[in-house]
Amino acid sequence: MTRPPVRPDHDATTLDGGELHKFIFQGLPVRGMLVRLTGAWQQMLAAREGSGAYPAPVRRLLGEMSAAATLMQANIKFNGALILQMQGDGPLQLAVAEVQPDLALRSTAQVVGEVADQAQLHELLNIHGKGRCAITLDPLDRKPGQQPYQGVVPLSLQDDQGRTRPMRQLSEVLEHYMLQSEQLETCLVLAADDTVAAGLLIQRLPTEGGVQSPRKGDTDDLDEHYRRIAMLAATLKPEELLGLDTETLLRRLFWEEDLRRFEPLTGELGPRFACTCSRTRVGRMLVGLGRDEVDSVVAERGSVEVGCEFCGNRYEFDAIDVTELFLAGSGLTGASPTMQ
């Protein structure tokens, strides 16, 4: 399917954010999800244009991260932010995708060096073996003193002989993470271009203590069913994942399987770009820095300008604004934008 180009004068806020499809394989402990980020992904890229577009390999990775984080959030139904973060020792210093419980998402990256045109994951983040992937779950109802849960995996694997090799795809990293942290076998297929970021997740569900499967058979039989479905999913090519509509894609992959599909999540219920930054949050961050530091910036530059790395919005505070902040800000705490 050929996707229409996005015109430069198109109002991105009118675009559909994306769609999320959930399905199960009847009688088998296997579930699946498919996400397509369209307007949401285009808006995230457009928000970056004011400060310079990311290199193509970074855009591709950030799109895959956005799709993967959406799938992971929808999979666990967590009441809080799921933050997928990649950090390493290559030209891409940091990449972050954050998804809220209502599937509002945002992403950003920090590039500190030259990125080759065809750079792969290990060339972006893991040149000297120090790359890490972290998945953080930050609850909305966090209690005082409670810390977010975080799981971290390296971007390299060790074989039985102790030899280390870098993982070359984000899907491999996240499959390894889910097997290690959740003991769930997972197959992920991810792809992104400048129009669509998409992902397919197939996961083997535990049967211990659950409802008995209508299909009779032992564990080996159920394992074989999962392996068959995962192998079918792994045949999906990036151009098919990005270019085919959901109906066509699922029919091509699983035409022999008994699929039960649920109502897709779209529009206000589906994935969409939204940033949580605000002038109030930035004001809290400035108060957290302290009056002396903020006043020194105002004295040097005439004002403090703060930019949000996720959406590109900029907030300016002059001397009067700063005085009002500190007069009214005795109970304010820090936030996350960066001061320019």
C-alpha positions as CSV (number, residue, x, y, z in Angstrom):
1,M,0.0,0.0,0.0
2,T,1.4,3.4,-1.0
3,R,1.1,6.0,1.8
4,P,0.3,9.6,0.8
5,P,3.1,12.1,1.5
6,V,2.6,14.6,4.3
7,R,2.5,18.1,2.9
8,P,4.8,20.6,4.6
9,D,1.8,22.9,5.2
10,H,-0.3,20.1,6.7
11,D,-1.6,20.8,10.3
12,A,-0.2,17.8,12.2
13,T,-2.8,18.2,14.9
14,T,-5.5,17.0,12.5
15,L,-3.7,13.8,11.8
16,D,-4.7,10.5,13.4
17,G,-2.2,9.7,16.1
18,G,-2.2,6.0,15.4
19,E,-3.8,2.7,16.1
20,L,-3.3,-0.2,18.4
21,H,-4.7,-3.7,17.7
22,K,-4.9,-6.5,20.2
23,F,-5.6,-10.1,19.4
24,I,-5.3,-13.6,20.8
25,F,-4.9,-17.0,19.1
26,Q,-8.0,-19.0,20.1
27,G,-7.2,-22.0,22.3
28,L,-3.5,-21.2,22.6
29,P,-1.6,-19.3,25.3
30,V,-0.4,-16.8,22.7
31,R,-1.3,-13.1,22.4
32,G,-0.4,-10.4,19.9
33,M,-0.5,-6.7,19.4
34,L,0.1,-4.4,16.4
35,V,0.8,-0.7,16.7
36,R,1.0,1.9,13.9
37,L,2.0,5.4,14.8
38,T,1.2,7.8,12.0
39,G,0.3,11.4,13.0
40,A,1.8,10.9,16.5
41,W,5.2,10.0,15.0
42,Q,5.0,12.8,12.4
43,Q,4.3,15.3,15.1
44,M,7.2,14.1,17.2
45,L,9.6,14.6,14.2
46,A,8.1,18.0,13.4
47,A,8.6,19.2,16.9
48,R,12.3,18.5,16.5
49,E,12.7,20.5,13.2
50,G,13.2,23.8,14.9
51,S,16.4,22.7,16.5
52,G,17.6,20.5,13.7
53,A,16.4,17.1,12.4
54,Y,17.9,13.9,13.8
55,P,20.1,11.9,11.5
56,A,18.2,9.2,9.6
57,P,19.5,6.2,11.8
58,V,18.5,8.1,14.9
59,R,15.0,8.8,13.6
60,R,14.6,5.2,12.7
61,L,15.7,4.0,16.2
62,L,13.6,6.6,18.0
63,G,10.5,5.5,15.9
64,E,11.1,1.9,16.8
65,M,11.5,2.8,20.4
66,S,8.2,4.8,20.3
67,A,6.4,1.8,18.8
68,A,8.0,-0.7,21.2
69,A,7.2,1.5,24.3
70,T,3.6,1.8,23.2
71,L,3.3,-2.0,22.9
72,M,5.0,-2.6,26.3
73,Q,2.7,-0.1,28.0
74,A,-0.4,-1.6,26.4
75,N,0.8,-5.1,27.3
76,I,1.2,-4.5,31.0
77,K,-1.5,-1.9,31.5
78,F,0.6,0.1,34.0
79,N,-0.9,3.0,35.9
80,G,2.0,5.3,35.3
81,A,4.6,6.3,32.8
82,L,6.6,3.6,31.0
83,I,10.0,5.0,30.0
84,L,12.2,3.2,27.5
85,Q,15.7,4.7,27.6
86,M,18.8,3.8,25.6
87,Q,22.2,5.2,26.8
88,G,25.6,4.5,25.5
89,D,29.1,5.4,24.4
90,G,28.5,6.2,20.7
91,P,27.4,9.3,18.8
92,L,23.9,8.8,20.2
93,Q,24.3,9.6,23.9
94,L,20.7,9.1,24.9
95,A,17.3,8.2,23.4
96,V,14.1,8.2,25.4
97,A,10.5,7.2,24.6
98,E,7.8,7.7,27.2
99,V,4.2,6.4,27.2
100,Q,1.5,7.3,29.6
101,P,-1.4,4.9,30.7
102,D,-3.7,6.6,28.2
103,L,-1.1,5.9,25.4
104,A,0.0,9.6,25.2
105,L,3.6,9.4,24.1
106,R,6.7,11.6,23.5
107,S,10.3,10.9,22.6
108,T,13.6,12.6,22.3
109,A,17.3,12.0,21.6
110,Q,20.7,13.6,22.3
111,V,23.2,13.2,19.5
112,V,26.8,14.2,20.4
113,G,28.8,13.0,17.4
114,E,28.8,12.1,13.7
115,V,26.3,9.5,12.8
116,A,27.1,7.3,9.7
117,D,24.3,7.1,7.2
118,Q,23.7,3.4,7.7
119,A,24.6,3.2,11.4
120,Q,23.2,0.2,13.3
121,L,22.3,0.0,17.0
122,H,25.7,-1.0,18.2
123,E,27.3,1.8,16.1
124,L,25.0,4.4,17.6
125,L,25.2,3.4,21.3
126,N,27.5,0.5,22.0
127,I,30.9,1.2,20.3
128,H,32.9,0.2,23.4
129,G,30.4,-2.2,25.0
130,K,29.0,0.3,27.5
131,G,25.5,0.7,26.0
132,R,22.5,0.0,28.3
133,C,18.8,-0.2,27.9
134,A,16.6,0.8,30.8
135,I,12.8,0.3,31.2
136,T,11.4,2.5,34.0
137,L,7.9,2.2,35.5
138,D,7.0,5.4,37.3
139,P,3.6,5.1,39.0
140,L,1.2,8.0,38.9
141,D,0.2,7.4,42.5
142,R,3.8,7.1,43.8
143,K,3.9,7.4,47.6
144,P,6.4,9.6,49.5
145,G,9.8,7.9,49.4
146,Q,8.7,5.4,46.8
147,Q,11.1,5.0,43.9
148,P,10.2,4.0,40.3
149,Y,10.9,0.5,39.3
150,Q,13.7,0.1,36.8
151,G,15.1,-2.8,34.9
152,V,18.4,-2.5,33.0
153,V,20.0,-4.8,30.4
154,P,23.3,-4.3,28.5
155,L,23.3,-4.0,24.7
156,S,25.6,-7.0,24.5
157,L,25.2,-10.7,25.1
158,Q,27.6,-13.4,26.4
159,D,27.6,-16.8,24.8
160,D,28.3,-20.1,26.7
161,Q,32.0,-19.6,26.1
162,G,32.0,-16.2,27.7
163,R,32.4,-14.3,24.5
164,T,30.6,-11.0,24.1
165,R,28.7,-9.8,21.1
166,P,26.7,-6.6,20.6
167,M,23.0,-6.9,19.9
168,R,22.3,-5.3,16.5
169,Q,18.5,-4.6,16.8
170,L,16.3,-3.0,19.3
171,S,13.9,-5.9,19.0
172,E,16.6,-8.3,20.1
173,V,17.4,-6.2,23.2
174,L,13.7,-6.0,24.3
175,E,13.1,-9.7,23.6
176,H,16.0,-10.4,25.9
177,Y,14.7,-8.0,28.5
178,M,11.2,-9.5,28.6
179,L,12.6,-13.0,28.9
180,Q,14.9,-12.0,31.7
181,S,12.5,-9.8,33.7
182,E,9.2,-11.4,33.0
183,Q,10.2,-15.0,31.9
184,L,7.9,-14.6,28.9
185,E,9.0,-15.6,25.4
186,T,8.4,-12.7,23.1
187,C,8.8,-12.0,19.4
188,L,9.1,-8.3,18.3
189,V,9.2,-6.9,14.9
190,L,9.9,-3.1,14.7
191,A,10.3,-0.6,11.8
192,A,10.1,3.1,11.3
193,D,10.5,5.7,8.5
194,D,9.7,9.4,8.4
195,T,5.9,8.7,8.1
196,V,5.1,5.6,10.2
197,A,6.6,3.9,13.2
198,A,5.2,0.4,13.7
199,G,5.6,-2.7,15.8
200,L,4.3,-6.3,16.1
201,L,4.4,-8.2,19.4
202,I,3.8,-11.9,19.8
203,Q,4.0,-13.3,23.3
204,R,3.9,-16.8,24.9
205,L,1.6,-16.7,27.9
206,P,2.1,-18.8,31.0
207,T,-0.4,-21.5,31.6
208,E,0.4,-22.5,35.2
209,G,-2.6,-21.7,37.4
210,G,-4.6,-20.3,34.5
211,V,-7.6,-21.5,32.6
212,Q,-7.1,-24.8,30.8
213,S,-6.6,-24.5,27.1
214,P,-9.5,-25.9,24.9
215,R,-6.8,-27.6,22.8
216,K,-5.6,-30.7,24.4
217,G,-1.9,-31.3,24.5
218,D,1.1,-31.1,26.7
219,T,3.6,-28.3,27.3
220,D,5.7,-29.3,24.3
221,D,2.7,-29.0,22.0
222,L,2.0,-25.5,23.3
223,D,5.6,-24.5,22.9
224,E,5.5,-25.8,19.3
225,H,2.4,-23.6,18.6
226,Y,4.2,-20.5,20.0
227,R,7.3,-21.2,18.0
228,R,5.3,-21.6,14.8
229,I,3.4,-18.3,15.3
230,A,6.7,-16.5,16.3
231,M,8.4,-17.9,13.1
232,L,5.5,-16.5,11.0
233,A,5.8,-13.1,12.7
234,A,9.6,-13.1,12.1
235,T,9.0,-13.4,8.4
236,L,7.5,-9.9,8.3
237,K,9.6,-7.4,6.4
238,P,10.0,-3.8,7.5
239,E,8.4,-2.5,4.3
240,E,5.4,-4.8,4.9
241,L,5.0,-3.6,8.5
242,L,5.2,0.0,7.5
243,G,3.2,-0.2,4.2
244,L,0.4,-2.8,4.7
245,D,-2.9,-2.0,6.5
246,T,-3.7,-4.1,9.5
247,E,-6.3,-6.3,7.9
248,T,-3.9,-7.3,5.0
249,L,-0.9,-7.8,7.3
250,L,-2.6,-10.1,9.8
251,R,-4.3,-12.0,7.0
252,R,-1.0,-12.6,5.2
253,L,0.8,-13.7,8.3
254,F,-1.8,-15.7,10.2
255,W,-4.3,-16.8,7.6
256,E,-4.3,-20.4,8.9
257,E,-4.7,-19.3,12.6
258,D,-7.9,-18.8,14.5
259,L,-7.6,-15.2,15.5
260,R,-9.8,-13.3,17.9
261,R,-9.4,-9.6,17.5
262,F,-10.5,-6.9,19.9
263,E,-11.8,-3.4,19.1
264,P,-8.8,-1.3,18.0
265,L,-7.7,1.7,20.0
266,T,-7.7,4.8,17.8
267,G,-8.4,8.5,18.1
268,E,-8.6,9.8,21.7
269,L,-8.3,6.2,23.0
270,G,-5.3,5.3,20.8
271,P,-1.7,6.3,20.8
272,R,-1.1,10.0,20.2
273,F,1.7,12.6,20.7
274,A,1.3,14.7,23.9
275,C,4.0,16.4,26.0
276,T,3.6,17.0,29.7
277,C,5.8,20.1,29.8
278,S,4.2,23.5,30.9
279,R,5.2,26.9,32.1
280,T,4.3,25.8,35.6
281,R,6.5,22.7,35.5
282,V,9.4,24.8,34.2
283,G,8.9,27.3,36.9
284,R,9.2,24.5,39.5
285,M,12.4,23.4,37.9
286,L,13.8,27.0,38.1
287,V,12.9,27.3,41.8
288,G,14.6,23.9,42.4
289,L,17.8,25.3,40.9
290,G,17.9,28.1,43.5
291,R,17.5,31.9,43.4
292,D,21.2,32.7,43.1
293,E,21.8,30.5,40.0
294,V,18.7,31.8,38.2
295,D,19.5,35.4,39.0
296,S,23.0,35.0,37.6
297,V,21.6,33.8,34.3
298,V,19.1,36.7,34.2
299,A,22.0,39.2,35.0
300,E,24.1,37.7,32.2
301,R,21.4,37.3,29.5
302,G,18.5,39.4,30.5
303,S,16.2,36.4,30.9
304,V,16.1,32.6,31.4
305,E,15.0,30.6,28.4
306,V,14.1,27.0,28.9
307,G,13.4,24.5,26.0
308,C,11.6,21.2,26.2
309,E,13.6,18.5,24.5
310,F,10.5,16.5,23.7
311,C,8.2,19.0,22.0
312,G,10.4,22.0,21.2
313,N,8.3,24.5,23.2
314,R,10.4,27.3,24.7
315,Y,9.6,29.2,27.9
316,E,11.1,32.6,28.8
317,F,11.3,34.1,32.2
318,D,12.5,37.7,32.7
319,A,13.6,39.4,36.0
320,I,10.0,40.1,37.0
321,D,8.9,36.5,36.2
322,V,11.7,35.2,38.3
323,T,10.9,37.4,41.3
324,E,7.2,36.2,41.1
325,L,8.4,32.6,40.9
326,F,10.4,32.7,44.1
327,L,7.9,34.8,46.0
328,A,5.2,32.2,45.3
329,G,7.3,29.1,45.0
330,S,8.2,28.0,48.5
331,G,6.5,24.6,48.0
332,L,7.6,24.0,44.4
333,T,9.8,21.1,43.2
334,G,11.9,20.2,40.2
335,A,10.9,19.3,36.7
336,S,12.7,17.9,33.6
337,P,13.2,20.5,30.8
338,T,16.7,21.7,30.2
339,M,17.9,25.3,30.6
340,Q,19.4,26.8,27.4
